[in-house]
Amino acid sequence: MSNVVFSGQEKVQVTQDNEAYGLAARDPSGFLSPFNFTTRENGDNDVTIKILYCGICHTDLHFLKNEHGFSFYPLVPGHEIVGKVVKVGCHVTKFKVGDIAGVGPILGSCGSCSNCTQSLEHYCPKMILTYNGIYHDGSITYGGYSEKMVVEEQFAVLIPKALALDGVAPLLCAGITVYSPMKFYGLDKPGLHLGVVGLGGLGHVAVKFAKAFNMKVTVISTSPAKQTEALERFGADAFLLSNNEQQLQEAMGTMDGIIDTVSAPHSLYPLVDLLTTSGKLILVGAPTSPPELPLIPLLMGRKMISGSGGGGMKEAQEMIDFAAKHGITADVEVIPMDYVNTALERLAKNDVKFRFVIDVANTINSPTS
């Protein structure tokens, strides 16, 4: 797959406030090429964001290739977005021009259901995705592989400028995806023992949050090569090979909770055995095939297997503020726009440490030959 090429003929310079361009896939091949589109108008409660950085999430791959079965094209991916506010509506109170804003996987909901009233907008039955969605006015939503977007202020978070903005971008999805279940299930208490399955885009952030909570952390992986990174780079307390029976036996019944970030099919049996009585295994990855349910180990230890997807806007702001307080950002490989197709190929092979982030603002306007 070749890289995107921007030429003067393919790219149209913006002349109107709502004209924009970015990268879009036209079919399930997932290949991205330059795309001109129109954003919706900036309403009274909206902010317009000039996109600075956008993380590449594994979910982008699923949507680009229609692996979930409901993608529609043209599709501009990207839901780990950090940008500068360049316009605010007359009723906006949270942001002013020049502020840094973050946008995650959703940019709309019904606002009145029980989930919305509990700040659980991401579980709203009428939740609107940041891309591959239909907004209230019928317009198509396009994501962060583009120069700008318009979003209601309540679906953006205020980013402290002290943080490195490229490393902040993945927190808008990967960060909240692990932070939310840790908080909800009480896996944020000093001294608790947390297992983190997988040391990828989500897993490495989970380790950072857990250490900031002063927890004991064990990274669980099938790859011996991850041990040095887990212990020395991210400060985990222990490393466990999930295919090493002796290590599994020695760690049985020692973990208060486990955050499982792996999206590839894998067995839950050894993970359940690692839990203490009343321990919690929280699934945040999304394997394409369902796992077998280890029922007897659950019954014998009053253990829980649960799932969690993202977090609401109130919690997302809390997560960003916590990250700023503790200096937490994702470890990223920053790339130019014209490298995105190659980055997606590498991501499919898990060839990234630990998140690709597109330097949108500095590279989207630069033609390459």
C-alpha positions as CSV (number, residue, x, y, z in Angstrom):
1,M,0.0,0.0,0.0
2,S,1.5,3.4,-1.0
3,N,1.4,6.5,1.0
4,V,-1.0,9.4,0.5
5,V,0.2,12.0,-1.9
6,F,-1.0,15.5,-1.6
7,S,-0.9,17.5,-4.8
8,G,-2.1,21.0,-5.7
9,Q,-4.9,19.5,-7.8
10,E,-6.1,17.0,-5.2
11,K,-6.2,19.5,-2.4
12,V,-8.4,22.6,-2.3
13,Q,-7.4,25.4,0.1
14,V,-10.0,26.4,2.5
15,T,-11.9,29.5,1.5
16,Q,-15.0,29.3,3.7
17,D,-15.4,28.7,7.5
18,N,-17.1,25.3,7.0
19,E,-15.0,24.0,4.2
20,A,-12.4,21.4,5.3
21,Y,-10.2,18.6,4.0
22,G,-8.6,15.5,5.4
23,L,-8.1,11.8,4.6
24,A,-11.0,9.4,3.8
25,A,-11.5,5.8,2.9
26,R,-14.0,5.3,0.0
27,D,-14.5,1.5,0.4
28,P,-13.6,-1.4,2.8
29,S,-10.0,-1.5,1.4
30,G,-9.4,1.1,4.1
31,F,-7.0,3.1,1.9
32,L,-7.0,6.7,2.8
33,S,-6.7,9.6,0.3
34,P,-7.4,13.3,0.3
35,F,-11.0,14.3,0.8
36,N,-12.7,17.7,0.8
37,F,-15.9,18.0,2.9
38,T,-18.1,20.5,4.7
39,T,-18.4,20.8,8.4
40,R,-21.7,21.9,10.0
41,E,-22.0,25.5,11.0
42,N,-20.8,26.6,14.4
43,G,-23.9,26.9,16.5
44,D,-24.6,28.8,19.7
45,N,-23.4,25.9,21.9
46,D,-20.5,24.8,19.6
47,V,-16.8,25.3,19.3
48,T,-14.8,25.0,16.1
49,I,-11.4,23.2,16.7
50,K,-8.3,23.4,14.5
51,I,-7.0,19.9,14.9
52,L,-3.4,19.7,16.1
53,Y,-2.9,16.0,16.8
54,C,-5.0,12.9,16.3
55,G,-4.2,9.4,17.7
56,I,-4.7,6.3,15.6
57,C,-6.8,3.8,17.5
58,H,-7.2,0.1,16.5
59,T,-10.9,0.8,16.2
60,D,-10.1,3.0,13.2
61,L,-8.8,-0.1,11.4
62,H,-12.1,-1.9,12.2
63,F,-14.2,0.9,10.9
64,L,-12.0,1.5,7.8
65,K,-12.3,-2.1,6.7
66,N,-16.0,-2.4,7.8
67,E,-15.2,-5.2,10.2
68,H,-18.1,-4.3,12.4
69,G,-20.5,-4.3,9.4
70,F,-21.9,-0.8,9.8
71,S,-19.3,1.5,8.2
72,F,-20.4,3.9,5.5
73,Y,-18.2,5.8,3.1
74,P,-16.5,8.2,2.6
75,L,-15.2,7.7,6.1
76,V,-12.8,10.1,7.8
77,P,-11.5,8.3,10.9
78,G,-10.0,9.6,14.1
79,H,-11.4,10.0,17.6
80,E,-8.4,10.9,19.7
81,I,-8.3,14.5,18.9
82,V,-6.5,17.5,20.4
83,G,-6.9,20.9,18.9
84,K,-7.0,24.7,19.3
85,V,-10.4,26.4,19.7
86,V,-10.7,29.0,16.9
87,K,-14.4,29.8,17.2
88,V,-17.0,29.7,20.0
89,G,-20.8,30.0,19.9
90,C,-22.5,32.8,21.9
91,H,-23.7,30.4,24.6
92,V,-20.4,28.7,25.1
93,T,-19.0,29.1,28.7
94,K,-16.4,26.3,29.0
95,F,-14.0,27.4,26.2
96,K,-12.6,30.6,24.8
97,V,-10.7,31.1,21.6
98,G,-7.2,29.9,22.0
99,D,-8.0,27.1,24.5
100,I,-6.9,23.6,23.8
101,A,-9.8,21.1,23.5
102,G,-9.9,17.3,23.3
103,V,-12.5,15.2,21.6
104,G,-13.0,11.4,22.1
105,P,-15.2,8.8,20.5
106,I,-18.5,10.6,20.8
107,L,-19.8,14.0,20.0
108,G,-23.5,13.8,20.7
109,S,-26.3,12.0,22.6
110,C,-30.0,12.5,23.3
111,G,-29.3,14.4,26.5
112,S,-32.4,13.2,28.3
113,C,-32.2,9.4,28.9
114,S,-31.1,7.9,32.2
115,N,-27.6,7.4,30.9
116,C,-27.2,11.0,29.8
117,T,-28.6,12.4,33.0
118,Q,-26.0,10.3,34.9
119,S,-23.1,11.6,32.8
120,L,-22.9,8.3,30.9
121,E,-23.4,9.7,27.5
122,H,-21.3,7.0,25.9
123,Y,-24.0,4.5,26.8
124,C,-26.9,6.5,25.4
125,P,-28.9,4.5,22.9
126,K,-28.8,7.6,20.6
127,M,-25.1,8.2,21.1
128,I,-23.4,9.9,18.0
129,L,-20.0,8.7,17.0
130,T,-17.3,11.2,16.3
131,Y,-17.0,9.7,12.8
132,N,-19.2,7.3,10.9
133,G,-22.2,8.9,12.6
134,I,-25.2,11.0,11.8
135,Y,-25.5,14.3,13.7
136,H,-28.9,15.7,15.0
137,D,-29.2,17.8,11.9
138,G,-28.7,14.9,9.5
139,S,-25.1,15.8,8.6
140,I,-22.4,13.1,8.5
141,T,-19.7,13.2,11.2
142,Y,-16.1,13.1,10.1
143,G,-13.2,12.5,12.4
144,G,-9.8,13.8,13.3
145,Y,-7.8,12.8,10.3
146,S,-8.7,16.2,9.1
147,E,-8.0,19.9,9.6
148,K,-10.9,20.9,11.8
149,M,-14.2,20.0,13.3
150,V,-17.2,21.5,15.0
151,V,-18.4,20.0,18.3
152,E,-20.8,20.9,21.1
153,E,-18.9,22.3,24.1
154,Q,-20.2,19.6,26.4
155,F,-18.6,16.9,24.2
156,A,-15.1,18.4,24.4
157,V,-12.7,18.4,27.4
158,L,-10.5,21.3,28.4
159,I,-6.8,20.3,28.0
160,P,-4.2,21.8,30.4
161,K,-1.5,23.4,28.3
162,A,1.2,22.0,30.5
163,L,0.9,18.6,29.0
164,A,2.6,17.5,25.8
165,L,-0.3,17.6,23.4
166,D,0.8,14.8,21.1
167,G,0.9,12.4,24.1
168,V,-2.5,13.7,25.3
169,A,-4.3,12.7,22.2
170,P,-4.5,9.0,22.9
171,L,-5.9,9.7,26.4
172,L,-9.2,10.8,24.8
173,C,-9.9,7.1,24.0
174,A,-7.2,4.8,25.3
175,G,-6.9,6.8,28.5
176,I,-10.6,7.0,29.4
177,T,-11.1,3.4,28.4
178,V,-8.9,2.1,31.2
179,Y,-9.4,5.0,33.7
180,S,-13.2,4.6,33.8
181,P,-13.4,1.0,34.9
182,M,-10.6,1.4,37.4
183,K,-12.6,4.2,39.1
184,F,-16.0,2.5,38.8
185,Y,-14.9,-0.9,40.1
186,G,-12.8,0.5,42.9
187,L,-9.5,-0.5,41.3
188,D,-7.9,2.8,42.1
189,K,-7.0,2.3,45.8
190,P,-3.4,2.4,47.1
191,G,-2.0,-1.0,47.9
192,L,-4.4,-3.0,45.7
193,H,-2.9,-5.5,43.3
194,L,-3.9,-4.8,39.6
195,G,-3.1,-7.1,36.7
196,V,-2.9,-5.4,33.2
197,V,-3.2,-7.8,30.3
198,G,-1.4,-6.5,27.2
199,L,1.2,-3.7,27.1
200,G,-0.1,-1.9,24.0
201,G,-1.8,1.4,23.5
202,L,-4.3,0.8,26.3
203,G,-2.2,-1.3,28.6
204,H,0.7,1.0,29.0
205,V,-1.6,3.9,30.0
206,A,-3.4,1.6,32.4
207,V,0.0,0.9,34.1
208,K,0.7,4.6,34.4
209,F,-2.7,5.3,35.9
210,A,-2.4,2.4,38.4
211,K,1.1,3.5,39.5
212,A,-0.3,7.0,40.0
213,F,-3.0,5.5,42.2
214,N,-0.1,3.8,44.2
215,M,-1.2,0.3,43.3
216,K,0.9,-2.8,42.9
217,V,0.9,-3.6,39.2
218,T,1.6,-6.8,37.3
219,V,1.8,-6.8,33.5
220,I,0.5,-10.0,31.9
221,S,1.6,-10.8,28.4
222,T,2.4,-13.6,26.0
223,S,5.6,-11.8,24.9
224,P,8.8,-12.1,27.0
225,A,10.2,-9.1,25.1
226,K,7.7,-6.9,27.0
227,Q,9.2,-7.6,30.4
228,T,12.0,-4.9,30.3
229,E,9.5,-2.3,29.1
230,A,7.0,-3.2,31.7
231,L,9.4,-3.1,34.6
232,E,11.9,-0.5,33.6
233,R,10.1,1.9,31.2
234,F,6.7,1.9,32.9
235,G,7.5,1.0,36.5
236,A,5.4,-2.2,36.9
237,D,6.1,-4.2,40.0
238,A,6.0,-7.6,38.3
239,F,5.7,-9.3,34.9
240,L,3.9,-12.5,34.2
241,L,3.9,-14.7,31.1
242,S,0.4,-15.8,30.5
243,N,1.6,-19.0,28.8
244,N,4.0,-20.0,31.6
245,E,2.2,-22.5,33.8
246,Q,4.6,-22.2,36.7
247,Q,4.3,-18.4,36.8
248,L,0.5,-18.7,36.6
249,Q,0.4,-21.2,39.4
250,E,2.6,-19.0,41.7
251,A,0.4,-15.9,41.1
252,M,-2.9,-17.7,41.5
253,G,-5.3,-15.9,43.8
254,T,-3.2,-12.8,44.2
255,M,-4.8,-10.0,42.2
256,D,-7.7,-7.8,43.3
257,G,-8.5,-6.9,39.8
258,I,-7.4,-7.3,36.2
259,I,-7.8,-4.9,33.3
260,D,-7.8,-6.9,30.1
261,T,-6.9,-4.7,27.1
262,V,-6.3,-7.4,24.5
263,S,-8.5,-7.5,21.4
264,A,-7.2,-10.8,20.0
265,P,-9.0,-14.0,20.9
266,H,-7.6,-15.5,24.2
267,S,-8.7,-17.6,27.1
268,L,-10.1,-16.1,30.2
269,Y,-9.5,-19.2,32.4
270,P,-6.0,-18.4,33.6
271,L,-7.0,-14.8,34.3
272,V,-9.9,-15.7,36.5
273,D,-7.6,-18.0,38.5
274,L,-5.3,-15.1,39.2
275,L,-8.1,-13.2,41.0
276,T,-8.5,-13.1,44.7
277,T,-11.9,-14.0,46.2
278,S,-14.4,-11.3,44.9
279,G,-11.8,-10.2,42.4
280,K,-12.8,-8.4,39.2
281,L,-11.8,-9.1,35.6
282,I,-12.7,-6.1,33.5
283,L,-12.7,-6.6,29.7
284,V,-12.0,-3.4,27.7
285,G,-10.6,-5.1,24.5
286,A,-13.0,-6.3,21.8
287,P,-12.0,-9.7,20.4
288,T,-13.8,-10.7,17.2
289,S,-14.8,-14.0,18.7
290,P,-16.4,-14.4,22.1
291,P,-14.3,-16.1,24.8
292,E,-15.4,-19.2,26.8
293,L,-16.9,-18.4,30.1
294,P,-15.1,-20.1,33.0
295,L,-18.2,-20.6,35.2
296,I,-17.0,-22.8,38.0
297,P,-14.0,-20.6,38.9
298,L,-16.4,-17.7,39.1
299,L,-18.8,-19.5,41.4
300,M,-16.1,-20.9,43.7
301,G,-14.5,-17.5,44.3
302,R,-17.4,-15.0,43.9
303,K,-15.5,-13.5,41.1
304,M,-16.7,-11.1,38.5
305,I,-16.2,-10.7,34.7
306,S,-17.4,-7.4,33.4
307,G,-17.0,-5.1,30.5
308,S,-16.5,-1.4,30.1
309,G,-16.4,0.9,27.0
310,G,-15.0,4.4,27.3
311,G,-16.4,6.9,29.8
312,G,-18.7,9.9,30.0
313,M,-17.8,13.5,29.5
314,K,-17.6,14.4,33.2
315,E,-15.3,11.4,33.8
316,A,-13.2,12.3,30.7
317,Q,-12.5,15.7,32.1
318,E,-11.6,14.2,35.5
319,M,-9.2,11.8,33.8
320,I,-7.5,14.6,31.9
321,D,-7.1,16.6,35.0
322,F,-5.7,13.6,36.9
323,A,-3.3,13.0,34.1
324,A,-2.2,16.6,34.2
325,K,-1.6,16.4,38.0
326,H,0.5,13.3,37.6
327,G,2.2,14.2,34.3
328,I,0.7,11.2,32.5
329,T,0.7,11.1,28.7
330,A,0.8,8.2,26.3
331,D,4.1,7.1,24.8
332,V,3.7,7.9,21.1
333,E,5.3,7.8,17.7
334,V,4.4,11.1,15.9
335,I,3.9,10.8,12.2
336,P,3.0,13.1,9.3
337,M,-0.3,12.9,7.4
338,D,1.3,11.3,4.4
339,Y,2.5,8.3,6.5
340,V,-1.0,7.3,7.7
341,N,-1.6,4.4,5.4
342,T,1.8,2.9,6.3
343,A,1.1,3.4,10.0
344,L,-2.2,1.6,9.6
345,E,-0.4,-1.3,8.0
346,R,2.1,-1.4,10.9
347,L,-0.7,-1.1,13.5
348,A,-2.4,-4.2,12.0
349,K,0.9,-6.0,12.8
350,N,1.1,-4.5,16.2
351,D,4.3,-2.7,15.1
352,V,4.0,0.5,17.2
353,K,5.2,1.7,20.6
354,F,2.8,2.5,21.8
355,R,0.4,4.7,19.9
356,F,0.7,6.4,16.5
357,V,-0.3,10.1,16.6
358,I,-0.7,12.2,13.5
359,D,0.9,15.7,13.6
360,V,-2.1,17.1,11.7
361,A,-1.5,20.9,11.9
362,N,2.1,20.8,10.8
363,T,1.8,18.3,8.0
364,I,-1.7,18.4,6.4
365,N,-0.8,21.6,4.5
366,S,2.5,20.4,3.2
367,P,2.3,18.8,-0.3
368,T,4.7,15.9,-0.8
369,S,6.0,14.8,-4.2
